[in-house]
Amino acid sequence: MEQIGIGGYSNVYRAKAFTTNDECEIAVKEINLTMDINKKNFKSFETEINALAQLSHERIVTFYGCCQEDFSCFIFIEYIPLRSLCHFIRLKEVLSEDLVHQFTKQLLEGIQYLHGQRIIHRDIKSLNILMSSETSVKLTDFGIAKIFGEYSRTFTKKVGTVPYMAPELLSSEEHSYSVDIWALGCVVIEMFTGEIPFPKMDEGQIHNALLVKYASPLEFVNHKLPIRAEQFLKNIFNHKPEYRPSATDLLLRDHYITGNLENIIKRKLTNAFRHCNKNEDHGKFIPVKEVSLQHLPENYREKNLSELITTIADLTVKLSVAMVSPNRPEVYPNTDREYPFYGKAGNRISRVSSGEIFALSHYVNGQMIERNICLYSLKIDFSDTSHEACSCAQCLNSGTPSQEWYEIFVSTTTCTVFDEIEASQTTCTLFYDDEYSSSWIYLFKPLLHKADVEKDFCAIKFVTCDIKLGEKLQKICKRKNVLFSNILKQYENSEDRLCFIVSHPHGCPKYVSIGQWVENNKVSDYNEHLELTRLKYTTATCPGSAGATVYCVGHKHTHVHSGRDGELELEQKKSAA
């Protein structure tokens, strides 16, 4: 067994369980009964057994069994390789609004189930929330959970972790289910800010803030929260527990959580578009799931072209960057135009842009066995990895990293990700086609692969051992290449100059915009074989579109939208062989 955790009265190990036909990894929680606090340990053990034995829910860790041997008690539960939400927050520092919303709803589902089973957790905190994947969480550690008897309604014993405690729990007064709702609110604050509630305050100061001054945890938050999330938290942090909403209330009626989210998202998009000066009515943006042949010019209504747009959309990603590098220049190269975010060095300024997956490498046992590169992508060096095993966050925290993995290369602009400092603070969201899909996938902390400030091009590399994801993207890349080649041949001599872009305007789900490219003129010589050209087009873009690939049908060179007046691209010199 491998030790993976140490608690106040227990140790946690990773082990293998063998069945008749299979084997699987499990977590083993050992409670030592020889310590001075034997009775407390054993009582906690019994409580956890009683609680877990009743539970079966996707938001609760799976319980397999228990046993007692000599002076130790053992609990066998589901092994979660990604560790706790607490660890994940420390790794990321802050989470995106999309991810916070997703985790909050999942936790409410778990709390609703617990309360339906007449169980109060009483110690909900980020350390007791485990991540089954980078987009899925589960509640664990029922060591101080309280199971209601048939007639019991409230309890008075003070238990839990102070910064997450509701006032009535902190004062050892009667408490009930609503203490878990308060604790959830504290976890939401932690996800948004990267800090536990009441940062830098000791137990006495927290006691004074909550029980003397009747303060809210929100008063000690030094970050700006989304308006809807802040209202959600104000509703939760009511000092009168009877006025606090239940998990069911929140899941059914709270605007931040519920089906009313559709209207919220529409308002979010409308507000973003309303305050955008670049496009007056944004009528040229088509939601990616609504794009059809009818949106294309009549002489371009080809099934292959429509499928190509869909395939490119599958490779388009949303990039969220949380840091400004101190290395950003004052102006763009060879101009006097101010470079974005210059003078904001070191500030945590969040921004969203677009990007596209343009290459994948598949490795097994340290050897690259296949590489797929999208046709006509910028020629860059794909040096082989020096790793002998997967280096994703999950594997780096594991004693047994995967021997099979994929490296995923994403193109964007240096205005979006300037250097390795900003790359380390970048999150990539794949398949973000709408606000209601459960198919989003997040990738974190890429490596900077290439940055060319003059061309405003950046390539970042993500690593994952999610083999199903790698295989899916590999298939999409191959299909894109086939479709791209066919469309290029079909429209090579077209004079209509159709131009389309798939992007995440204002950080919203994917939109497609369709227009024409107007001209593509030489700017300068880049090197002996390549020249720098500037493309101009009528296709609609917005803040958030930067980094998306600009596709000109019938033109083999792709461009990356930078948000400037026309896009720069490298082309083979006419005189070159």
N, C-alpha and C positions, 0 to 999 in steps of 0.2 A: 504494500500500500504506500501511496505517496501523500504526505501531509500537505494540505492546501489551505488550511485555515486554523487559527487559534482563537478561542473565545474565552469569556470570563470563567466558564466552568466546563468547557468542552474543547475537544480537538476535532477537526474535520479532515477526512482522508479521501483520496480518490482510489477506487479499487475496481476489480473486475468481478462480475457475477457470472457464473456459468449455469446454463440450463441444459436440458437434454439435447437441444438442437442448436443452441447459439450461445453467445457470450455478449455481455454489454458492460459499459462503464457505469458505476454508481458512486454516490457519495455516502460515506459512512461517518456518522456523528458519534463520537465516543464521549461518554460522560463518566468521569472517574468518581466512584463512590467511596474512596478511601480518604478524601480530603475532609477538612474540618467542617465543611458545609454540606455534609452528606445528605441531610434531610432536604435542604433546599435543592440540591442537585437532583435527587430522586423525584421530588415533587415536580420539578420542571420537566424531567423526563416523562413522567406519567401524563402531565398535561399535554405535552407535545404528541405523545402516542394517542391519547384520546381524541385530540383535535384532528390529527392527520388521518386517523383510521376512518373518519366519517367523510373525507373530502375526495371529490373527483371533479376537477374543473381545469380547463386549459390555462387559467391564470393562477393556478396553485401548483406548487411543486408536487410531483407524484411521490406517494409514500409506498414503499415496498414491504416493509416489515421491521421487526425489532427482536432483540434477544438480550439476555443478561448472562455474563460470564464472569465468575469470580467477583471482583470488585468494580467491574465496569458494565455500563449499559450501552448498547449500540442501536442506533436508528439508521435504517437503510432507506435512502431517498434518491430521487433523480439527480444525476450529475449534470450540472450546467457549466459548460466549458468557458463561457464568456465572463464568468464571475459576476460581481454585483453591479447594480446601477451606480452605486457610489464610486466604484473603480472606473466605470465608463465615464462618469461626469468628470472625474479628476483627469482622465485621459483627454477628454474633449474640451474641458473647462466650461463651456456653455453648449446647450443643445439648441437646435433650430426650433422655431415655433411649430412646424409641422410634426417634428418628432415628439415634442412635449405634449402636444395635443393627442397624438397617437398613444403614447405611454399612459397619459392621464385616463383616457377612456378605458384602456385595458385594465388598469389598476382598479377603476371603479367597478368594472365587471367582476373582478376577483373579490372586492370588498362586498359587493351586493350578494355574491354567492355565499361568502362567509356569514354575513348577517342573516341570510336566509336559513343557514344551518345553526343559528343561535350561537354564533361564535363572535367574540370581539377579539381582534388581533392584539391591540394595545401596545404594540411596538413597531408600527409601520414607519420605516425610514429607508433611506436609499441603500443602506447596508443589508437590509432584509428583503431587498427586491433583486432577484436574479434575472439575468438576460439569457433567454433561450436562443435568441438570435439578435442581430443588431437592430431589429425592429419589433421585438417581442419580449415582454417582461412577465415574471411570475413572482407571487408572494411566497415567502418562506419564513422559517424560524417562528414556530408557534410555542416557544418555550414559556412565554408568559401570556399566551392566549387564554381567555376565560370563556368557558362553555356555560351557557345559562342553564340552570335547572328548569324544571317545568314551570315553576312559579317565580323564579328570580327575574328581576328587571334591572337592578343596579348593583354596583359594587363600590367599595370605598378604598381598597388597597392601592397605594401609590406605586405604580410600576411603569416602566418604559424608559425612554431616552429624553432627557430634559428639553432640548431645543425643539423637539417634535410634540411635546405634551400639550394637550388642551388644558385650559386653566383649571377645570374641575379635577383633572387627573393630577395636576401639579400640586393642588391643595389637599389632595387625599379626600375630596368630597365624593358624593355619589356620582357615578359616571356610567355611561351606557354606550351604545353603538356610535354615537356622534364623535367620540374621541378619535375614532379611526378616520373620520372625515376631516377633522382638524389636521391630523398628522399627514393626510394626503396633501392638503394645501401646503404644508411645509415642504414636502417633497417636490411639489410643483415649483415653488420658489427656488429650491436648490437646482432644479433642472434648468431654469431660466438664467440663474445668476452664477452658478458654479460654486455657491457658498451655502453652508448650512444656515438655517434661520438663526437670527440673533448673532451674527458673526462677532467674534472677539468679546462676547459677554459671558460671564460665569453664571453659575446656577443662581446665586443670590440676585444678580442683576436681572436675570430673566424672570425670577420670581417677583421682583419689584415691578418690572414692566407689565407683567400680565395681571398680577393679583392686586397691586396697589394703584397703578396708573391706568389699568384696563386698556393697555395698548394692543395694537394688532401687529403681528409679524410683518405686515406690509410697511409699517412705519420705519422699519430698519433695513429696507431694501434700497440699495444704492444704484439700482439699474432701472431703466425705463422698461416697463412691461407692456405687452400688447393690451389694448383697451379691453377687449373681450376677456382676456385671461385675468386682468386685474379685477374686473367685475365679478368673475367667477370666484376669485379668492376672497373678495369682500363678502360675498354671500356665505362662504365657508367659515370665515373667521369671526363668527358671532359668539360673544362671550356667554350668551344664553344657549346652552346646548339644545334646548327644546325648539329653538328657532333655526337651528342648523339643518340644512337639507339632508335627506338620506341619500344613500348611493342610488337608490331607485329613482328618487326625485331628480337627481342630477342627470342620470342616464336618459330619463324620459322627457324632461322639461327644460333643462338648462341650455341656453342658446349656444354656449361655448362647446357643448358636448354633443348635442342631439342632431336630429334630422333637420332642424332649422339651420344647420350649418350651410345648406345649399344657398339660402338667402344671404347668409353672412359672407360666403365666398363671392357671390355675385356683387355684393356691396363692396367687398374688398377690391375686386377687379375694377368695378365702376369708379371707386374712389381713386385707385391708382391711375386709371385712364383719365379721370377728370382733372387731376393735377399734373398731367403730363402735357407739356407744350409741344411735343414733337409731332403727334398725330391728332388732328382735330376731333375725329369721331371714332377712330380705331376700327372703322368698318372693314378694313382690309385684313384684319386678323381673323383666322378661321380656327375654332377649336379642333385639335388634331383628330378627334374621334368623329368629327362631322365632315371632314374633307371628302369630296366625291369628284367624279369625273366632271360634273357640271361646274365645278369651280375653276376648271382649266379652260384656257382659250379653245375655241372649237377645233382648231387643227392640231391640238395637243391632247385630245381626249383619248389617250391610249391606256389600256389596262396596265401595261408594263410601267408607264410613267407614274400612274397612280400608286402602283405597288412600290415603286422606287421611293416615292415620297413617304409612304408608310414605313418602309424599311429604314430610311434615314431618320425618321422620327423615333424609331426604336433605339437608335444609337445616339440620339441627342440626350444630353444630361443637363441637370440643373446643378450649378456650382455655388456653394455658399462659403464665403471667405470671411473670417472673423478678426483679422489682424492686418495692420498697415506696416509694411517693412520700412525701416529707417534708410534703406538703400534706394528708395525711389528718387529719380532725378527731378530737377526743378522744371525742365521743359522737355518736350519731345525732341528726339535727335534731329539736328539740322533745322530746327524751327525755334520760334520764340513763344510757342503756345504752351501754356502751363500743363504739366503732367498731372493726371488725376491723383488726388489725395496727397500731393506733395505738401510737406509741412505738418502732416498728421502722423508722423513716424511714431510707432509704438502704441498708438491708440487702438482700442478694440472697436473698430468701425466695421459693422457687418454690412455686407453687400452681396447681391446675387447676380449671377451672369449665366451664360449658357456655354456649352462645350459639346464636343462630339467624340465618341470612341472611334479611333481610326486604325488601331492595331491591337492584336492580342497575341501573347506568347504562352504556350502550354509547356509546363515543365513536369518531369517525373524523375525523382531521385537526383535532382541537380542538373539534369540534362534537358535541353530544349528539344521537344519532339515535334512541335509544329508552330508555325507563326503565320498569322493572317494579317495582311496589310491591305487596307482599302485602296483601291486604284486611284492614282493621281494625287495621293496625299503628299505633303512636302517630304522630300527625301531627307531623312535624319538617320543618325547612327543608332542601331539597335544592338548595343553591346550586350553580350550574354551576361546573365546574372552571376554573381559570385556566391550566391546562397546555395546551400546544399539541401535546404528544406524551406517550407513556406515561411514568409516573414510578416504575415498579416498580424493584426493586433491579437486575434484569438490564439494564434500559434505561438507568438512571442511570450504569452502568458501561460503557455502549456509546456509541460515537460516532455510531451511527445508531439512535436509539430508535424503537420502533414507533409508527406513526401511528394504530393502532387498538388500543383497550384497553377494559377493563371496570373499573368501580368497584363493589366488593362491600360492602354495608353489613351489619354484624352487630350484633344487639342482645344485651346482657348487663346486668349490674348494675354500679353504681359500686363496690360491695364487691369486685368482680372487677377491673375496670379503672377506677381512680379519676380519672386525668387523663392529659395527654399524656405525662408521664414514664413512667407504667406502660404506656401504649399502645405506646410505642417499644420496650418489652421484651416484647411479646406475640407469641406464635406461634399460628396458627390451623390446626387439622388437620381437613380435610374428608374425608368418607366413611370415617371410622374406625369401621367396623361390626364388625370382628373383628381379631384379632392376626395373621392370616395373609394378609390381602388385600394385593395390590400396587397397589391403586387409591387409597391414601391420597394426598392432595395437601396440601402445606404452603404457607401464606401468611405473610409476615413483615412486621414493622414497620408496623402500620397507623397512620393518623392518627386522632386523636380528633375525632369529628364532633359529638357532643353528650353532655353529662353533666349529669344532674339528681339531685343527692344526696338531695333531699327525697323524690323518687319512687323513688330507687334504680334509676335507668335510665341506661344508657350505650349509645351507638352509636359504633362504630368503623368506619373505612373502609379496605379493602384495595384495592390497585391491581394488576392483572395484564394482561399482553398474551397470556395463554394463551387464545386465541380459542375453542378447543374447550371449555375449562372454562366460559367465559362463556356460550356457546351452550347448554351442558348445563344450567347453573343457570337460565338464562332460561326454558328449556322447563319446568323443574321448578316455577318460580315461577308460571308461567301455569297449569299444571295444578293447582297447589295452590289458586289463586283460584277456579277452576271448581268444584273439589270442595268447598271451604269454603262457597261460596254455596249449592250444592245441599244440603249437610248442614244449614246454618243454616235454610233454608226447611223442610226435612223435620222438624227437631226443635225448632223455635222454641218450641213450647208444651209441650215435654216436661217432666214433673215428676220424672224420674229423676236429672237433673243429672249425667250422666256427665262425668268429668274425667280427662284423661290428660296425661302429660308424657313427652317423649323427652329423655334427658340422658346425661351421662357420669359416673355415680356413682363417686367415688374416682378419677377419671381413666381408668376402664376403658372398653372399647368401649361403644357405645350400648345403652341399656336403655329399655324402655317400662314405665311404671307406670300402672295404671288404678285409679281410685277415683271419688269423688263430691265435688262442691263443695257446701258446707254452707250458707254464707251470704255475702252481699256487702253490707256496710254502709258508709254514708257516714262518712268521718272528718272532712273539712273541705272548705271551698270552696278550689279551686285558683286559679281566676280567674273572670271574668264568665260564661264559658260552660261551664266544666268543674268537676267536683267530684272529690275524692280519695276513693276507696272502698277498703275492705280485704276481700279475698277469703279465706275459709277453706275448706279441703278435706281429704279423707282420703287423697288420692293420695300414695304413698310417694315420699320424696326422701331424698337423702344428701348429705354433703359432695361437691362436684363437680357437683351438680345445679343449684347457684345459677347464674342467668343463663338457664336453660332457659325456654321459653315454656309457660305453663299454659293448656291448652285446655279450655274448658267447652262441651260440645256443646249447641248451641241458644242460646248466649250469644255475641253478636258481639264483645264486648270481650275481648281477650287480656290476660293478665297475665304478668309476668316473675317467676319464682321467685327469691326473695332469701335464703331460709333463715331468715326470721323467722317469727313467729307470725301467719300470714296474709299475703297479698300485696297491695300497694297498686296501685291502677289509677285512671286518669282516665276518667270517664264524662261523657257529655253531660248537662247538668242537665235535669231533667224539664220545667222551665218554659221552657227555651231552645227557640228555633224550630228 
